[in-house]
Structure formats: C-alpha cells, structure tokens
Amino acid sequence: MTFIPLIARLEQNIALAVFGKRDVVRLCLTALFAGEHVLLEDVPGVGKTLIAQAVAKSISGDFRRIQFTPDLLPADIVGSSIYNATNQEFRFSQGPVFANILLADEINRTTPRTQSAMLEAMEEHQVSADGTTYPLPEPFMVIATENPMEFEGTYPLPESQLDRFLMRLSVGYPNRENELNVLKTHQTAKPIQSITPVLSCEQILEIRQGVSQVRVDESINRYILDIADVTRESDELLVGVSTRGAVALSRAVQAFALMNGREFVVPDDVKSLAAAVFAHRVMPKTYSHANQRQAVEAVVERLVESVTVPV
C-alpha cells in the first residue's frame, strides 16, 4: 500500500498555515511517522509553535498544549492523585501529557525537575504514579519548542532528555515572499484557525506500520555505524553518538524513505538526516553559546562527508 496520497494531503493541509517551511514540516512528519519526538529550536517569533499547532490540528486526535514556565510542577504535566471524600479514596487525575500530540511550548523555560517529568512519557509512552502505570494514547508524539540558550530565563535541557528527541530542528527566518504572505493573511484572520483534521489516528498508525516494513540493507546499517564511529573518534567532539542515536537514525531513514515513495532506504536518506538526528547527541570539545547548534551540525556534516558511501 502506498501512503503518498495520505502524506501529501497532510502536507498540503499544513501548508495552509505554514508558508515556505516545507523542509522543516517534512522532517517533523518524518519524526511523527517514525513514532518519535521533535525539538524545534530558534529565536522567538519565527513560527515554531505555529508548525507544531498545524501538525497537531491536521490529525483528528487529542491535542494538548503546555506552556512551560519556571513555576510549573511535574504534577501539572503527568497528573496527580485527588482525594474523593465521597468514597474515601484517591483517584488519579490525568494531566495534559495524556494526548496524541503534545505541544511542549518553550520547554527550556521550566526547571530541570519539571523537565524530567517528560522522560518516561517520551521514552516508554506511559506514566507511573503512586505505584500504578498508565499507558498513553497511541499515536503519541511530543513537539517541543525552545529558545536558544543565550536568551534570559532558560534552563538547558539535560543530555538524557535531548536524547529522547529524534531530531532538533531550526525553523529560520522566511524569505521575503513568504513573509509578505504572512503579513497579508494575518491582517484579516489567523490561518491556523482554518486548519481541520485530514488524517485519523488510525491512519497515522497504519503509516507507522508501513515504516517498519521499509527495507534497510546491511550496507546501510554499516554506513550508519561508520558515521557513529567517526563521531566517537573525532578530535572536535568530546562525546560521540551513542547506540541509541544510531538506532534513532535507522528509524528516521525508514520513515524518510517511505515519505519519498520508496520501500527501501538509500545512502542519501542517511546523509540527509544525519545532522538533524546526531547533532544534539554529541558534545563538542569547545563550548560556546553563540551559534552552538550550527557549529555542531557543521562538524557532523563534515564527518558524514568523510565516510565512504556504500554502493
């Protein structure tokens, strides 16, 4: 079964509100179909939240948004037990994390304690409270946004949580023509309000099943591990890509191949996604807040180019 018509319908629907960011949207959808999460990092006001909302509203599932602030508590995310005086027992009240698409807006503005409340949900798709485990609905995806670390009032995400995101993406400024369209459309209404669901949760799960059927040749697996190895041996990096990072790239290229209408992965899929999947999982030897993301991505891209491409 080909999923191209469904994917095209989803992309066209998102494009009604998001102008000129097709590449970023496709990578977000790659993460969605891979069953993973995505982190959008950029300066305020370039459309990070808009992209997340457009993706979420295009799917007929439960959508929740959490605005992360310094005073947010873990219970505000996962939920808490409330005492019922009538039957004299505690009842667990589910938090906003119990959704199909969760927008974690400005995730780095809350404290590390609250950030860590997302770890179990993102990795195991479940929440544990008072000795009981509660499964999250499927499909489940977190789309988080954050401002660069040089901005005031932010808490850098720990490496363990960054590793839960399949990709870290930058939105960037739109070109002049697309920015002009933004001005025109927002003078009369907000385009995001016209977005309606075009795919069901069941269809998303079918696409995810299709992703698992995409063939990854042994040479592609070795190519991914070769890239991971050079990051571990590089003089520019203090910490290289872990095994979980290699698995993440393998899963991502399967989804990317399916989105391009193929039932098999090619080396170009790996080269296209390596920086987005690996850059936030490595640690440079020289650290600087300024242009940190771009610098690390450039290092990963150079390392990818140094690895022999399988034939």
N, C-alpha and C positions, 0 to 999 in steps of 0.2 A: 504493500500500500504506500502510495506517495503522499507525503504530508505537505508538499509545496503549496497547494491551494490554501490550506489552513494557515500556514505560516505567512503567506502573502497577505491574506485577509487581516491577520493580526497586525502586520507591519503597516498596512495601509490605514488601519484604524488609528494606530498610534500617531501616524504622520499628520492626522487632522489637528493635533495639538502641539506636536513637537516638530519644529521646522529645521531641516538641514542637519540633523544628527543621526542619520541612518546607520552609520557605522557603530555608534555607541549603543543605539537601540538594538541592533543585531547581536551585539555582544551580551547585552542584558538578556535577550531572549535565548541566547546560547546557554547562559547560566540557568535560566528557567527550565529549559528542556533537559539540561544535564542533572536537574534535581539539586542545584547548588544555589549559593547566595552571591550577591554582588555588592561592592562598595564603590560609591561614586564620590570622588574627592575633587573639589575645586573651590574656587573663590565663591562667595555668596552672589546669588542673582543670575547665574548662567543656565539655570534650568534643571538642576539635579533633582529637586523634588517633583518638578513637572514630569520628568521622564518616568520616575517611579510611579506617580499617580496615573499616568497614561497607560503604563503596562498593567497596573492593577485593575483599573476600571475597564480594560478591554477583556477581562476574564470574569465570568459570572460566578465568582466565588466570594468568600468573605474577605473584606479588605479592612485593615486596621492601620491607624497611624499613631505613632508615639512620638511626641515632641520631647526629645531628651533635654533635660535641664539639670543643673547641679544638685537640686533638692529631690530629684526622682529617686525612689527606692526600688529594690528588686521586686517587692510585692506589687508595685504599680505595673509591672510588666507581666509576671507569671501568674499573679493572683494570690489570694490569701484565704485562710480558713476563717469563717464568720460564725459566731455562736448563735444558734437558734434557740431562743428561750422557750419556744412552744414545745419542742420535742427534746430539749435539753441536750443537744449535740452540736458538734461543729460541722459546718458544710463548706466545702471548698468552692470559692467563687473564682471562676476562670478570669484571667487577665487578658489584655489585648493581644498577647502572643498567640492565642488560640484563633488563628485566622489562616486563610490560604496564602494571602500576600500581606506581609507586614512591612510597612514603611517605618524604618528607624531613622527619623529625621535628626540630623546633627548629633549623631551618636557619640561623638567625642566631646560633647559639652556636659556629659554626666560623669560621675565619679567611677573609678575602676570597680568598686564594689557592685554598682548597678550594671556596668557593662558586662561583668562576669555572669550575671543572671541569664544572659543570652546564650552562653556556651552550650549547655545541654540541649536547648531547643534547636540550635543551629546544627549541631553535630548528630544528635540522635533522634530529632523530631519528637521529643517528649519533654514533659516537665515533671519533676519529682517534688512533692510537698507533703510534709507530715507522714513520711513513710509510704506514700502512695504514688504510683507513676500514672500520669495522664498522657495518652498519646495525642499528638497534634493532628489536625485535619490534613489530608493529602489532596492535592499537592500543597506543599508548604515552602515558602521562599521568603527570605529577608532581603529587602533592598534598603541598604543603609546609605546615608549621606553624611559627609563630614567636611568641615572647612580645613584648610591647610594648617599645620601645627604652629606656624608663626603667628596666627591670629590669637588675640587675647581670650582667656577664659576657656581653654580647651585642655583635654586630658588625652594624651597619646594612647591609642589602642595598644594593649599588650600583644606581643608576638603570637601568643596562643589563640587570641581572638582573631587577629588578622588572618591566621592560617585557616580559619573557618570560611573565609570568603574565597570563592573560586577565582574572582578577578577584582582588581582595583582599577577603576577607570576614571579618566579625566574627561569632562564634558567640553571644556574650552569655549571660547567666545564664538558666536555665529559670524558668518560672513555678512557683508553689507546687505545683500539682497534678502537673506533670511531674517536679518534683524529688522529690516524695513517691514517685512510681512508680520513680524511680531508686533511692531508698533501699530500697524493698521488693524489687525484683528483684535487687539486688546483695547482699542478705542471704543468698540461697540459692545463687546462681551468677552468672556474668558473661554477660549476654545476647549479647555479641559471639561467644561460643563456639558459639551455636546458629545463627549465620549460615552458610548454604551457598549456593553459586552458583546463580543463577536465569537468567542470560544467558551466552551464549558470546561469545568474542571476535569470532566471525564475525557474530553478531547486532549487536554494537556497531558493527562496520564497515558493516553494512547501514544502521543508523540514521544514521551519519555520511554515507553516500552520499545518504540521504534529505534530510539537512540541506542539502547542496549544491544540491538541487533546489527548495528553498523560494524563492519569487519575491520579489525586493526591487525595489520600484518606484523609478523615477528620483527621485521626490519624497522617498522615504525616504533615498536616498543623499545628496541635497542637505541634508536635515534633519540627518543625521549630521555632514556637513561644516560646517553652520551652527553646530552645538554646538561642534565642534572650533575653529572660528574665534573664537567668543566667549571660549573659554578662553585663546586666544593674545592676545586684546586686553584681557583683564580687568585692572583695576588691582590686584586682590587676588592675582594669580598672577605669578610671575617667569618660569615656563616653562609653556607650554600643551601641549595634546595634539599628538603627532606624527602623521604619516600612518599609521604602524604602529598607533597607538591607534585611529584611525578605522576601519582595516581590521578590527581586533580586535572593535570594537563591531558592525560589519556582520556578521561571522561569528557573534557571540554572539546577535544578534537572530534570525538564521535558525534556530539551534538552539532558541531560546526559543519561537519561533512553532510549530515542529514539536512541541515538548513540549505545547503548548496545542491541538494538533489542527488547526493551520492550515497551508495550503500557501503562505501569503504573510505578509509582515511588515506590521504596523500601527504607527503612531506610538507607541502605548502600550508596545510592546515596547522601543522605543528609550528612552523615559522611564524604564521600569522598571530598565534595566540600565546606563544612562549613568554613574551614580555609582560602581557596582561596577567598571566597566571603566576609567573615566577617572581616578578619584581618586588612584590610586597612580602615575599617569603625569604628574602636574603637580607643580609646586613652588611653594608659597606664598611671598609676599614676607616675611612674618613667620613665623619658625620657632620652634616650642616643642614640646618632647617631650610635654607634658601634652595629652591629647586631640587629638593631631595628626591622626589618621586621621579622627575625627568632624568636626573643623573643616574639613578639606579636602573631605570628602564634602558637607558643608553648602554650601560655596562652589559646588561643581559642581552640586548640586541647584538652587541659586538661578539659576545661569547657564542651566541647562536650561529652567527656567520662563520665562526672558526671551526664549527663541527661539520664533518663530511656528511653530505646529504645522501641518504640511501637511494639506490637506483631501483 
